[in-house]
């Protein structure tokens, strides 16, 4: 997966390695940036039953999902100001979560 982001005149080009993992309890999308601005950053998108996550027996909550997004990046100096590193991470995670939400909502509306 290739992603290009731009903020305040800075560009970030990243190539992601992505792997889907599924267990009885949850589904995960594990990713790692293998080339580009944030090389070495890793993350997980975790999808699980809302009812299981909060310990509920509600039928409504059993039909809903909880989506969590985790990311980590250890670095010393990326050659850009620290503010832009942190902001860049926020932009990446926001784009990923927005895309996931859009796809899920589109799939839900097609099935309705």
Secondary structure, DSSP 8 states (H G I E B T S, - for coil): -EEEEEETTEEEEEEEEEEEEE-SSEEEEEEEEEEETTTT-EEEEEEEEHHHHHT---HHHHT-EEEEEEEE---S--SS-HHHHHHHHHHHHHHHHHHHHHHHHHHHHHH-
